[in-house]
Amino acid sequence: MNWSLPFFSQNKARQNFRKSLQNVLGFKPGKLELYTTALSHRSVKDMAEENNERLEYLGDAILSAVVADYLFMRYPKKGEGFLTEMRSKMVNRQMLNDIAVKMGVKKITQFNKIDTALKNSQIFGNTLEALVGAIYLDKGYKATVRWVTKRIILPHLLLDDLEAQDINIKNKLIGWANKQNRQIDFETLEEKQERGRRLFIVGVKLDGEVISAGRGFNKKDASQMAALQAVEKLGL
């Protein structure tokens, strides 16, 4: 019996992971364990030090700072309101999730693939933020600024288009209702545990009648999904 087979199998898997990660990052990672944690969703790793939520927290702050600095330099004559709105458009959950999928982050994220809700959720944008946190700890702030600019902002965030784009579907729906003298409300229809996680189902009520519902692992995501369905249903 070849007792060395498990070792070589694990080593091969590690090499494949490093190669896939390097393709997404565009550089050779140093502290591989940081990136392993950044790509581990809490559906497969329960412990706080093992899943990516702490790195997501760190990466979210760093990404926001990098984008804020980029916009500050890009628009020297624009005011605070414009800059804040643009930053919100650039780092909102749906935008980051779409970018993460395009970059291939979804393919290397470790999550419970049996949970169909997770496959279509916005956890991959959160994972992208965790990767930013890992890069910061591995390579430092200046390298992280260069990476975010080169790999996220320039190829995926077209500022001219974003200036005219209304990202916040919920605000768009509320604005429409106000103009039409209609009443829009968001109501939590159900809150339950699904595979050990709290799941929210939020409904959109138009003049007291539920016209759409969205699911998410926090109320904000569920509300946005419900608003998106309502906008599509109303033809807005």
Secondary structure, DSSP 8 states (H G I E B T S, - for coil): --TTHHHHHHHHHHHHHHHHHHHHHSS--S-HHHHHHHTB-TTT--STTTSSHHHHHHHHHHHHHHHHHHHHHH-TT--HHHHHHHHHHHH-HHHHHHHHHHHTHHHH-B--TT-HHHHTSSHHHHHHHHHHHHHHHHH-HHHHHHHHIIIIIHHH--HHHHHT----HHHHHHHHHHHTT--EEEEEEEEEEETTEEEEEEEEEETTEEEEEEEESSHHHHHHHHHHHHHHHHT-
